Amino acid sequence: MLPRIFNRLLNSWIDWFRSWSFLFNLQKSLTISFPIAINFMMGVCLAFVVAACNSNAPVSSSNPSAAPVANTTAPTTNLVRFGYQKSTILLKAKGLLEKRLEPEGVRVEWTEFPAGPPMMEALNAGAIDIGPVGESPPIFAQAAGANLIYAAAIAPSPKSSAVLVPKDSPVKSVADLKGKRVAFQKGSSANYLIFQLLQKAGLQFSDIQPAYLAPADARAALGRGAVDAWVIWDPYYAAAENGANVRVLVDGSGINKQGGYYISSRKFATENAKILKPILEEIRNLETWSDKHRDEVTTIYASTLKLDSEVVKKAIQRRQFGLNPITDNLIAEQQKVADTYTQLKLIPKQISIKEATLKPEEYEAFAPH
């Protein structure tokens, strides 16, 4: 028993030290040698072993390799790190989460991202806990090994995304995009939208020349003629309509059936159901309120984003509001998207969306009613 306990503790401490020594080396602040540190850790481990052997508590006979059951009742954190984009800034602007969670002693930390893919990278790196994205970013993140879950679904807004071309462009239809350079953020909702539009027009994804650019870079590229078209979403879409000398080739009407999702790390969702539940309740209530108060929403967005009110009004008027639970139908539709990216070889492996969901009783613990 003693060697087994010792080895387990020693390996754990060595792994811990190696991970932190790596970070310290990056900062050039590690001042002790690895052998000295190992001797120190061995001493600490021996102290734990002696304490364990001297304890009167009985040794558990349960399987030591069994995974612990996630605690879905008591929160394990007093901080929620929330990612957001310009299109979802209303939640932050109104301060609803802070008001709801403050009595529970929970703070909210906000980080803005230009698009969904970098937000999912931050989630994978453990820098944020939850955030809203389109249908594509979580697929790319899951394929990269992110341990995420689909927490709730956002109602689709097909008219809120479009393909833009210069006003004097000879491109008159999606079919005319064959052989053209088309800009969009790789792994974003725009990525899947252009695939759907090309498919409807009888073209393959390989018939275009993708230019994988973030929204700001894509707009600049379109303006100087470096690309022939730009696939984008609101409010970038509405802002470009207002001042980028562009015209709408086609929007997502009748095509874009997928909405977005609130994506959470699995750890946060399973360990903090009592925090996640009021978060999703506030989001659902805000979606319902926004649908009935579009003028007020426009005012808040225009003020917060420093955008022309007419630009924002256009974006808000074509947006659909709503928050939905994760269902088998949504999972099946999302699997089709994932399979598409696998076939296009845009993700490195086949993934199962089901593996990024929870059990019904786990969803029940935080789903708003």
N, C-alpha and C positions, 0 to 999 in steps of 0.2 A: 504493500500500500504506500509506504513512504517514497520509494523511487518513482511510482506513478504520479503521486501528487507533486513531487519535486519537479519531474520532467514537464508536467503540464504548466506549472507556474513559471518555470524557467523559460520555456518556449514562448509563453505569453509575454513575459517581460522583455525577452530579446526582440520579439516582433514589435513591441511598443517602442523600444529604444531605437531600433533600426528606422522606423517610420519617422520618428522625431529627429533623429540624427540627420536624416536626409533633408528635412526642412531646415535644420540649423546650418547644414553645409551650404544650402542655397543662400543663406543669409551671412555665411562666413562667420558664424558666431559660435561654432562648436570648439571648445577649448580643452576637452579631455579626449584621450585616446580611446578607441573602441575596446581594447583588452581591459583597460582600467574600468571602463563603464560596465563591462560584462561581469568583472569581479564584484563590483558594487551591487549589480542586479542579483548575482548569485547569493550575496549576503542577505539581500532583502527577501529573496525567495526562501532561503533557509529559515529566516525569522518567521515567515508565514507558515512553513511546514511545522516548525516546532510548536507554534501557537495552535495549529490544527490538531497536532497529535496530543497536546495537553488538554484539549477541550473535552468536556464531559458530554458534549452533544453527540448523538449517534450519527454514524455515516449513513446517508441515504442509500437505499438499495435500488433506486429507480435507474433507468437507462441514462447514463451520463451524456450520451450523444443526442438525446431527444431535444428538439427545439422547444424553447419556452413558449407558452401561449401568450399572444399579444394582449396587453392590458388595454381594453377598449373603454374603460370606465374612468380611471383617474388620469388626467393629463400629465405629461412628463415634461412639459416645457412652459415657460412664461413669456415666450417670444414667438411670434408668427412672422416668418420672412416671406413676404408676398411679392411675386413678380407681376408686372403689368406692362401693357403697351399703350400707346396713345389712344387706341380705340376703346380701351377699357379703363380710362383714367377716372371715370365718374365715381367709382367706388372709393378711390383714394380721396378725391376732391371733397366728397360729402362727409368723410370722416366717420362713416357708419360702423366700421369694424372697431375703431378705437373706443367709441361710445359703448358698444355692446360687450367688448372683452375687458374693458378697464375694471369693472367690478370683480372680475375673476383674477385680477392681478396679471393680465396678459397684455403685453405690448405688441405693436404691429410695426414692422420694418418694411419699407417699400423700395423696390429696385425697378427702374424702367429699362425696357429692352426695345430695340427697334423692330424686332420680329420674333416669331415663335422659336425658331431654331436656337438662337443664342440663349433664350430663356430656358430651354430644355437642357442645354449644356450646363447652365448654372445649377439647375435642379440635380443633374447627374453628379455634379461636383460637390453637392451638399451646401451650396451657397444660398438657395431659397427652398421653401417648403411646398409652395403651391402657386399656381398661376394659370391664366386662361390663354389658350392657343387654338389654332385651327386644327383640322383633322390630321395634317401631315407631320408636324414636328414631333409628336409623341412616338410616331412610328419609327422615325429616324433615331430618336433617342433610345427607344427600346432595342433596336437593332444594334446600337452601340453599347448595350449592356446596362442602361439605366434601370434601376429598380423602382419603377413608377407605377401608379395606378390611375385609372379614370375615375374621378370623383363625381362629376356631374357633367351633363351635356348642355351646350349652348345652342339655342335655336338658330337654324341656318338663315343667312341673309344673302340670298343669291344675287340680288341687285347691288350689293355693296362691294363687289369685286368686278374688275373689267380688264380688257385688253385695250391699251391706248396706243395710238400711232400719231405721228406728226400730222398736222392739218393738211399739208400738201403731199402726204404720202400716196404713192400709187396703189398701196395695199387697200383693197376694198372689201375683202372677205377673209375669213380664216384660211381658206384654201390658198390665198395669195401669200401666206406666211411661209410656204414651202421654200426652203433654202435661205430663209431670212434669219437674222440674229434677233432673238427674243430674250429680253431681260426679265429675270424674276429671282426671288430668293430661293435657293435650293432648299428642299425639305419644308417649304411653307405651303399654305393653302393655295397660293398662286401656282405652285408647281403642279398640283393635282388638277387645278382648273384648266391650265393650258393643255394638259394631257387629254382631259375630257373633251375640250373644244376641238382639238385636232382629230380625235377619234370620230367625233360627230361629222367632221368635214371630210372623212375618208383618208386622213393622213396618219402617219406614224409619228411618234415622238422623235424618231431619228430624222424626220424630214425637216426639222428646224435646227438652228445652231443655238443652243442654250447659252446665255450669258448669265452666270450665277452672280447676281449683284444684290446688295442690300438696297432698300427703298431709295435712300438719298442718292446713292451712287447710280442706281438705275435711272432715276429721273434726269440726272446730269448727263448720263450717256445718251439718253433719248434726245435731249436738247441739243447736243453737239453732233448728232447723227452717227454715233458709234454703234447704235443698235437700231433696229427697224421697228420694234414694238416693245411694250412694257406691260407686264401682267401685275396688277397691284390691287390693293384693298383700301377701304376708307380708314382714316381721313386723308391718306396720301392721294387716293384716287380723286376725291373732291377738290383737294388743293391743286392738283395738276390740271383739272378741268378749268379751274378759275384763272390760272396764270402761266401755264406751260405751253401754250400754243399747240394743244393736242385735240384729237377727236376720239370718241369712243368707237372702237371697231365692233365690239360685242361685250355684253356683260354676262354674268352667270345665270341669268334667268333661264329656267328650264333645264339647266345643266348641273349646277352646284347643289346637290341634294344634301351634302354633309354640312353640319354646323361645326362648332368648335367644342372644346372640352376644358373643364377645369382639371388640371393634372396635378397630382400630389405625389410626393415621395411615399413609398409604401410604409416606411418607418413612421412618418408623421401621421398618416391616415390611421394606422392601426394602433398607435400609441396615444393619439389625441382626439378620439372621436368626440369628446365633450367640448373640444374647441372647434373642431371642423363643423359640427352641427350648427352652432350659431352663425358661423361664417357663411355657410351655404344658405341659411335662412335669410340673412341680411342681403345676400346677392339675389336670391329669388324675389324678395320683397322690392328690391331696387329695380329689378327688371320689370316687375308688374307696374310699379309707379312710373317708370320711364316711358312705358308704352302709352300711358295716359297723360303725360306731361312733357311732350316733346319740345315745346317752346322753352320750358325751364331747363331741360337737358341741353338744348342748344346754347342757351346763355351760359351755363356752367362750362361747357366744353370750350366755347369761344374765349371765355375769360381765362380759363386754365391753360389752354394750348396757345393762346395769343394768335388765334386765327380769325379771319373775317367771318362774321356771323352768318353771311350767306353761304359760305363754303361749308360751315358746320351744319347749317340747316339742311343743306342738300344731303349730307351724309346721314344725318339723324332721320330724315324723312324716309329714306329707303332701307333703313335698318329694321330688322325684326328683333324684338326683345322676348326673352323667355329662358327659363332654366328647367331642364328635364332630368329625370333619373336615368341611370345607365340601365339599358334593357338588352335583352338578347338580340333584338333587331338591330340596335345600334352597334353592338359588338360585331354582328355579321356584316353590316355595311362597312365598318372600319376594317374588318379583315380583308374585304375586297380591295380597299385602298392599299393596304399593306402588301397584298399579293401583286398588285399592279407595280409597286416599286421594286418588288423582288424580280418580276419579269423584265423590268427595264434595267435591272442591275444597278439601281441607284442606292440600294441598301445591300450590305454584304451577305445577308443570310435570310432565310425564311423565318418569320416570327409568328407567334400565336398571340393575338390580341387578348384572348381569354386569360392568358398568363399575367396580363396587366390589369386584371380586375380582382374584386374581392368576393367573398362568399355573401349570399343574400343577407344573412344575419349581421355581417359586418357593415354592409351598406345601410341596413336598417338602423344601425346605431347612430348614424349621422345624417341620413337623408332627410331633407326638409319635407314637411307634410303640409 
